[in-house]
Amino acid sequence: MRIILLGPPGAGKGTQAGRLVERLAVPHLSTGDMLRAAVQAGTDIGKKAADIMARGELVPDQLIVAVVVGRVSQADAQRGFVLDGFPRTIAQAQAFDQHLRGISIELDHVIELKVDEAVLLDRIMTRASEARLRGEAVRADDNKEALKIRLDTYNQQTAPLIEFYRSLKLLRSIDGLQPVDTVTKRLFEAIGSSASQVHVSAAGSA
């Protein structure tokens, strides 16, 4: 099963991606990991990306898409994959769709984790406060100012993907502010997987 997870920072995509890959036995793919792997492997694309990153520049869409397409073509992704954090823009989504059709691969589902931004901010501030009380490290961007920037970037660049994938009849939306286990159950129901019957623990955070 080939799935893309969409949602703003703090919506719980990482937690739910982990549960998906565990139960579907498919890889969880992130652009950061894929870029680092390509660079380390010394592939042609990896060498180009390394040169660009060494100059402190952003890796262009065409290279990012090429890295992702190369990764989903590998043997362990033949049964499916979960993409979290890609695509980030309409241009990436269109290029990815074109490449997938070129290698006869189709997406099965795009799941949007919907959240109210005001509630999301409260959730993240609470998460940071609880981590401090436990003596744990707090993410550097778990603060109002950083979250505002991340949300603005998401709304400008990534949120338009919701309508893009809705037009392709791939989009399913889930309330991401429900309890974590409830979100997991709704997610598996949305993709029509019998894995929705599997018990999930309350471990993990949204």
Long-range contacts (C-beta under 8 A, 24 or more apart in sequence): 1-26, 1-79, 1-80, 1-108, 1-109, 1-191, 1-193, 2-72, 2-80, 2-81, 2-105, 2-106, 2-107, 2-108, 2-109, 3-80, 3-81, 3-82, 3-83, 3-107, 3-108, 3-109, 3-110, 3-111, 3-191, 4-82, 4-83, 4-86, 4-87, 4-107, 4-109, 4-110, 4-111, 4-165, 5-82, 5-83, 5-84, 5-110, 5-111, 5-113, 6-110, 6-111, 6-112, 6-113, 6-158, 6-161, 6-162, 6-165, 7-112, 7-113, 7-114, 7-115, 7-176, 8-115, 8-117, 8-120, 8-150, 8-151, 8-154, 8-155, 8-158, 8-159, 9-141, 9-147, 9-150, 9-151, 9-154, 10-115, 10-120, 10-123, 10-124, 10-147, 10-206, 11-113, 11-114, 11-115, 11-120, 11-176, 11-206, 12-113, 12-176, 12-180, 12-183, 12-205, 12-206, 13-84, 13-85, 13-113, 14-84, 15-180, 15-204, 15-205, 15-206, 16-111, 16-113, 16-183, 16-184, 16-187, 17-82, 17-84, 18-204, 19-184, 19-187, 19-200, 19-204, 20-82, 20-187, 21-82, 23-188, 23-193, 23-195, 23-198, 24-79, 24-80, 24-82, 24-193, 24-195, 25-79, 26-77, 26-79, 26-80, 26-81, 26-82, 27-76, 27-77, 27-81, 27-82, 28-81, 28-82, 28-84, 29-68, 29-71, 29-72, 29-77, 29-81, 29-82, 29-83, 29-84, 29-86, 30-84, 30-85, 30-86, 31-64, 31-67, 31-68, 31-85, 31-86, 32-85, 34-67, 34-68, 34-71, 35-59, 35-64, 35-67, 37-71, 38-67, 38-70, 43-70, 45-70, 61-89, 61-91, 61-92, 61-95, 62-95, 64-92, 65-92, 65-95, 65-96, 65-99, 66-99, 68-96, 69-96, 69-99, 69-100, 69-103, 72-100, 72-105, 73-103, 73-105, 80-108, 87-161, 88-157, 88-158, 89-157, 89-158, 89-160, 89-161, 90-160, 90-161, 90-164, 93-161, 93-164, 93-165, 94-164, 97-168, 107-170, 108-170, 108-191, 109-170, 109-172, 109-190, 109-191, 110-161, 110-165, 110-170, 110-171, 110-172, 111-171, 111-172, 111-173, 111-174, 111-187, 111-190, 111-191, 112-162, 112-171, 112-172, 112-173, 112-174, 113-174, 113-176, 113-183, 114-173, 114-174, 114-175, 114-176, 114-177, 115-175, 115-176, 115-177, 116-177, 117-151, 119-177, 120-147, 120-151, 120-177, 121-147, 123-177, 123-206, 127-205, 176-206, 177-206, 180-204, 180-205, 180-206
